């Protein structure tokens, strides 16, 4: 049970740091506008799917979970 507590504290701190960075416009310039993100607009319709951003976040979270599992 001690490991779960440590994991929750670390994840909470990580979310706080990421939230603070996004609130200060650090990530708004590049996050979600990577090459590979799909954006389609025609008339009043717009479709946006951040494919490359999702892949990047997935890789980073996988590496973090792998490091904490060790």
C-alpha positions as CSV (number, residue, x, y, z in Angstrom):
1,X,0.0,0.0,0.0
2,X,3.0,2.3,0.6
3,X,3.9,2.2,-3.2
4,X,0.4,3.3,-4.2
5,X,0.7,6.3,-1.9
6,X,4.0,7.3,-3.4
7,X,2.7,6.9,-6.9
8,X,-0.3,9.1,-6.2
9,X,1.9,11.8,-4.6
10,X,4.2,11.8,-7.6
11,X,1.4,11.8,-10.1
12,X,-0.3,14.7,-8.3
13,X,2.9,16.7,-8.3
14,X,3.4,16.0,-12.0
15,X,-0.1,17.1,-12.8
16,X,0.4,20.3,-10.8
17,X,3.6,21.1,-12.7
18,X,2.1,20.4,-16.1
19,X,-1.0,22.4,-15.2
20,X,1.1,25.4,-14.1
21,X,3.1,25.2,-17.3
22,X,0.0,25.1,-19.5
23,X,-1.5,28.0,-17.6
24,X,1.6,30.2,-18.3
25,X,1.3,29.6,-22.1
26,X,4.4,27.4,-22.1
27,X,2.7,24.5,-23.9
28,X,0.2,26.4,-26.0
29,X,2.7,27.4,-28.7
30,X,3.6,23.8,-29.6
31,X,1.4,21.3,-27.8
32,X,-1.3,20.2,-30.1
33,X,0.3,21.7,-33.2
34,X,2.9,19.1,-33.9
35,X,3.5,17.7,-37.4
36,X,1.2,14.8,-37.7
37,X,-1.8,16.4,-36.0
38,X,-4.8,16.2,-38.3
39,X,-6.7,19.5,-38.9
40,X,-9.5,19.8,-41.5
41,X,-11.7,22.8,-42.0
42,X,-14.4,23.3,-44.6
43,X,-17.0,26.0,-44.3
44,X,-18.5,25.9,-40.8
45,X,-17.2,22.5,-40.1
46,X,-13.8,21.8,-38.4
47,X,-12.2,18.6,-37.4
48,X,-9.1,18.4,-35.3
49,X,-7.4,15.2,-34.0
50,X,-4.0,15.6,-32.3
51,X,-2.5,12.3,-33.4
52,X,1.1,13.2,-33.0
53,X,0.4,14.9,-29.6
54,X,-1.4,11.8,-28.4
55,X,1.5,9.6,-29.4
56,X,4.0,11.8,-27.7
57,X,2.0,11.9,-24.4
58,X,1.5,8.2,-24.6
59,X,5.3,7.6,-25.0
60,X,6.1,10.0,-22.1
61,X,3.5,8.4,-19.8
62,X,4.7,4.9,-20.7
63,X,8.3,5.9,-19.9
64,X,7.3,7.4,-16.6
65,X,5.3,4.3,-15.6
66,X,8.2,2.1,-16.5
67,X,10.5,4.1,-14.4
68,X,8.2,4.1,-11.4
69,X,7.6,0.3,-11.7
70,X,11.3,-0.4,-11.3
